[in-house]
Amino acid sequence: MFVLKKVISSLLMPLPAMLILGFLGLMLIMFTTRRKTGCLVVLFSLTGIFLISFQPVSTRLLMPLERQHSAFFPVDKHIDYVMVLGSGHVVDDQIPPTSELSRTGLMRLVEGIRIMRMYPGSKLILSGYAAGSEVSNARMMAKVALSLGVPKSQIVLLLESAQDTWQEARQAVDFVKQKNLVLVTSASHMTRALNEFHAAGLNPIPAPTNFLAQKNISQPWDKYTPKAKYLEQTEIYWHERLGLIWQSIRDWVLRDFTESKTSETH
């Protein structure tokens, strides 16, 4: 189910969808008599790729999602755990440990370490599965945290098998219990992550990081030229929207199933 969900969501991303549409248009031009229709389809595809790589469009989409939760500020209570949600990594002994983590993963980890150092005695919970490599993402983040001076005694490798946020939340609840928890993840992902943790019975303090969308871009060659970084921002926005839709459908199905089972027992 997890793999199927990932495959379907990958195909529904804006760039693959526009490329598939463009190839369909080319096929209409090359192999059928409907060349005008094919040209219109290709034009639509190219226009779509331009728009999703355009800063005014990507910022308008992503910024409201990222700014739903403010950055973490010190709170007047003891923090027991700072949990950093997993992201991608590679295993390569020829590069520094900080380069083995994805950019997103490194941003999350650095923010988690920053917050943990505000609260002496707190511990860093690291999560994330191996994703086909021989080392879990949690263990890779621990390797980087140790290289950045975090004592081994302050690192908790609890969630090495968690494949998504749903599993991370449900595996964390038995360990964290009622203790104070700060949750660190990307700003774009925070709303969906909090939904999962609240559903699992936890009420973490949000600490969003890795803010990407910015309005203060004054150079016209940077703002009005299609770029890969703006395409990435649009894809992140769409990925999170799909995730929220999936979350709503899944919760509705589970709730309906639970209610039907309850009525049957009565």
Stockholm file with secondary structure:
# STOCKHOLM 1.0

chainA/1-266         MFVLKKVISSLLMPLPAMLILGFLGLMLIMFTTRRKTGCLVVLFSLTGIFLISFQPVSTRLLMPLERQHSAFFPVDKHIDYVMVLGSGHVVDDQIPPTSELSRTGLMRLVEGIRIMRMYPGSKLILSGYAAGSEVSNARMMAKVALSLGVPKSQIVLLLESAQDTWQEARQAVDFVKQKNLVLVTSASHMTRALNEFHAAGLNPIPAPTNFLAQKNISQPWDKYTPKAKYLEQTEIYWHERLGLIWQSIRDWVLRDFTESKTSETH
#=GR chainA/1-266 SS CHHHHHHHHHHTSHHHHHHHHHHHHHHHHHHSSCHHHHHHHHHHHHHHHHHHTCHHHHHHHHHHHHTTSCCCCCCSSCCCEEEECCCCBCCCTTSCHHHHBCHHHHHHHHHHHHHHTTSTTCEEEEECCCTTSSSCHHHHHHHHHHHTTCCGGGEEEEETTCCSHHHHHHHHHHHHTTSCEEEEEEGGGHHHHHHHHHHHTCCCEEEEECCCCCSCCCCHHHHSSCCHHHHHHHHHHHHHHHHHHHHHHHHHHHHHHHHHHHHHHC
#=GC SS_cons         CHHHHHHHHHHTSHHHHHHHHHHHHHHHHHHSSCHHHHHHHHHHHHHHHHHHTCHHHHHHHHHHHHTTSCCCCCCSSCCCEEEECCCCBCCCTTSCHHHHBCHHHHHHHHHHHHHHTTSTTCEEEEECCCTTSSSCHHHHHHHHHHHTTCCGGGEEEEETTCCSHHHHHHHHHHHHTTSCEEEEEEGGGHHHHHHHHHHHTCCCEEEEECCCCCSCCCCHHHHSSCCHHHHHHHHHHHHHHHHHHHHHHHHHHHHHHHHHHHHHHC
//
